[in-house]
Amino acid sequence: MRQLPFFRLSICTLVIAGLTACNGGGDSTETTTTSSTTSSTTTTPSSSTSNTSELTVQFKGVVNDQDFVCGETYRPVGAVIQDSYKINDFRVYLSQFKLLNQHNASYETLSLTVDNKWQTANTALLDFENGCLNGTPDMNTQVKAVLPAGKSITDYNGICFTLGLPFDENHGDPTVLPSPLNISGMLWSWTTGRKFIRIDGMGDPENLKASFVVHLGSTGCSDVNKQGQQPDGPCTYPNTPEICFSNFDFSRHHIKVDVAQILKESNIVYNTPDTAVGCMSGNNDPECQTILPLLGIDFTYKDGVNLPVLYPKKEQRFFTVQ
């Protein structure tokens, strides 16, 4: 594995650096639902003391290992080798970070640095787009945290995180939750929750111009009384896989997030008639049969006529270490 020469250690601060890593349609204007959390334009790390270390894990958005640039067209993407795919949005929610203590082989919960824009103590939004069509010009390709007092990054050799959000954050009132949980372009509704992944794109943009998106979120979220608020209980299909990497070298590794890996079995220029464009996580959506399993998620297809069909999860390659 190629070593990356961007590692810095000072007396009190350790920074790990690497290369940058539904139910709704596109949003031409991105908004948040409160004004108090949108003024920050840069991520300001928490101050460190002599016995604390700051951790920064870098993520890099790619398409078939090519650097992701919003609005660019990539080929080949999908199950047909000549398919081209133009991507206009690429954002991902992560949460529940843990580090593997190499001394006792146990996982320790990691508290993230609260910055009132990209992170709460338990959640983070990766934003690889720059407002080329949807979203905003601001981007975020890192997750920051401060290690517990007395701990060094050399105490850890593994990392875990959840793709998506915990129930309360996913289904919390968007008018009172802080950023990044109040971003309109990542919200379906209070009841159905947030889009854990938002990838908006177009297959064969020069000819067929076939819209094809991937919006991952929870499904089967019951609201019997139709209050339009938090579901009555846990959603039937949370769709929140845990991603873990052992033997993670914090001095030289970063995490790639590759759009092409979850589309490699999809026909991105075709969509089943009378269904959502691409895959929006619905259990009646045939296009999700090939996508959710590649995220490490069991997908149960229900067409409303025949018995449900299980498409079992496969090894996920959306996230990999470099």
N, C-alpha and C positions, 0 to 999 in steps of 0.2 A: 504494500500500500504506500503511495507516494506521501512523503512527509511535506508538511506545509510550514514555511518559515515565518509564521507569524505568531509568536508566543512571547509574552512579556511578563515578568515577575518582579515586583518591587518589594520592599520590606513589608508593606502592609496590604498590598493589593495584588491579586492574581487575575489576569484577564486572559481568557482563552479566546483567540480570534481565528476566524477562518474565512472562507469565501462566503458571500451572502446566499444564504439560503434564506322538491320544493313546491314551494307553492307559489312563489312569486317569480317575476321575470326580471329583466334588467332595470337598473336604476341609473338614470342619466345624471341625477344630482344626488350626492351623498350627504346625509344629514345625521346628526345625533339628536336624541330626544331631550337632552338637557344642555344648558349653555355653560355650566361650570366645569365641564370636563374636556372642552375642545380647544382651549387656548394654547396648550403646549404643542410645540412643533418639534422638539427634540427630546430624547430620552435622557434624563439626568440620573446618573447612578446614585445610590445611597452612599453617604460618606462612610469610610472605613476607619476602623481603629486598629491598634497594634495587634489585636488578637482576632481579627476577622479578615476574611478574604472574599473579594467580589468575584463572582462567576459570570461569565458571558458565554453562552453557547450560540454559535452562529448557524444559521440555516441558509441554504442556497436553493432557489427555485430554478429548475431545469426542465427541459423537454428533450428526452433522449440524450441526456448528458450535455445538451447545448444550453448555454445560459439563457434563462427566460428574460425576454424583453417584451413588455406590454405592447400589443398591437402587431407583433411580428408573426409571420407565417412559418410553420415548421413542417418538415416532411422527412421520412415517412412517419405517420401517426395512424394508429388503428390497425384493424385486421387486414386491410387491403393495402399492399405496399405502396401504391401510388397516392394514397390519401394525403392531402395537405390540411393543416389545421391552423387557423388564425385565432389567437387567444387574446381576449380583451379584459379579463379579470382573473385574479388568482390570489385567493385569501383563505387562510386556514386558522381555526381556533384550536388551541391546545390547552391542557389543564393537568392538574394533579401530578406534578413533577416529583420524581424520587431519584435519589442517588444511591448506588450500591457501595456500601462500605466494604472495602477489600479486606479489612482486618477480621470482621466477623460474618461476612457474607449476608448481611441484612440490609434491607432498603430503608432509607431515612427520608422523610418528607422534606421537600425543599420549598421554602417560602420565597416567592418571587418579590422583586423590588416593585413597589407600587409607584406608578408614574402618572396616573390619572389620564393616560392616553392609550398605551398599548398593553398594559398589564394591571391586573389586580393581584392580590397575594397568592391566588390559586389558578389564575387563567391568563392566557396571553393570545394576542392576535398577530399572526404573521401576515404581512401585506406586501406581496411581491409586485403588485401593479402600481402604476404611477398616475392614474387618472386618464389613461389614454382613451377610455370610453366611459366606464363606470368609475366609482370610487373617488379617490382624492389623490393629489400629487404626492402626499406623504407616504413613505414606505417604511416597513419595519421587517428586518430579517434576523432578529436576535431575541434571545430570552435572557434576562438578567436576574441575578439573585445574590444574596449575601449568605455565605456559609455560616453555620453556628460558630459561636465563639470557641476559639481553640482548635478549630478544624481547618485543615488545609486540603486543597484539591488533590493532593497526593494520597489522601485517605480514601479516595473513591476511584473505582474503575468500571462503573456502569451507570446507565441512566435509563429511566422509564418515564413515559408521559402518556396521557390519554388524548387520542384524537377526538375532539369534541368537548363538551362541557358537562359538568355535573347537573343533576336535575334542577336544583334550586337556581343556579345561575342561568341555565338554559331556559327555564320557564318563569323567571322573575319579571317583575313589572319593568318594562323598558323605559318608563318615564322616571324611574328613581334609581335604577342601577347605574354604576359609574361606567365610563369608557374603559375598555372597548366593548362592553356588553350592551351598549345603547345605540349601536350603529345601524341605521335603518336598512342599509343594503345587505346586512347579514341577518336580518330578522324576517321570519315568516309571519308569526303572530305570537302573542303572549302564550296562547295554548300550545301551539305546535312548536314554538321555540325558535332557535337560531339555525342558520346554515353553518354547519361545522366546516364544510368545504364549499367555496364558491369558485368554480371555474366556468367562465363563459367563453364560448368559442364558436367558430364557424368552419365546418368541413368544406373543403374545396372552395375557398373564398373567391376564386377567379371565375368559376363557372356555375356550379350548383348553388353555392352560397347557402349551405344547409346549416342552420343553427343547431348546435349540439352543446349542451351544458352538463356539468356535474354539480349538483347541489346535494350534499349529504346532510341529513338531519334525522332526528327521531321521528318514528311513525307509530300509529296506534295509540295516540295520546287522547284519552277520553275526556269529554266535557259534557256530561249528561245533562246538566242544567243550562247549558248554552250561555254561560256567564262570560265567555271569552277571556277567561283569566287562566290561572294555573290549572293543569289537568287534575282530574279527580284522584289520580294515583300514578304510579310509574307507567311510562309508555311501554307498550307491548314490545316494541323494537327500539331500544335506545340507540343502537348503532354508534357505540363509543368504544372502539377497540383500544386496548393498551398496547403501546409500542415500547419494546425494551431492547437495549443494546448492551451486551456484556463486552468486556475487554475494550472499553471505550477509553481512549487516551485523550484526556482533556488538554494535553499540551499541543496536539496536532490534528485532532479530528474535528470535522464539522458534519452536519447532517444535510444530505441532499433530499429535495422534495420534487419528484419527477412526475409530471402530468402524464407523459406517454405511457408510464408503467400501468396506470389504471385504465387506459384506453386501448391496450394492445389486443384485446379480443373483441373490440367494438367496431361496428360499421358507422363511422362518424359522418357519413353523408346520407344516412337513412334514419328515419324515425317511424315507429309503428303509428299508423293513423289513429287519431282520436286519443292520443296519450300525450303526456307532458313532453316537452322538447328535451331530448337527451334523457338523462337520469336525474330525477328529483326525489329519489328515495321511496316513492310510492310502491306499495307491495303489488299493485296491479300494473306496474310499468315494466314491460319486457326488456327495455334497454338496461335496466338495473341488474339483470341476471348475470351479466358478464363483468360488471363494474364493482359492485359491493364485495363479492368474494375476493377480488384482488386488493381490497383494503383490509382483509382479514376479518370480514364480517359474514356470518351466515345470512343468506337472503332467502326469505320465504315468498314465493310468487303465488298470488291469488288472483285468478281471472274472474272470479265470481260465478263460474259455471262448474269447473272441474275441481277436484281435490287440490289442496295446496301442494306446491312442489318446492322442495328445499334445494337450494343451490349452495353447497357447503363452502365455507371460507377456504382460501388458499393462502400460501405464503405471501405476505404483503411485501411489495417492493416500492411502494409510494415513498417511504422513508428508507434511506440507506446511509451508511457511514462512509465518509471519504476522509 
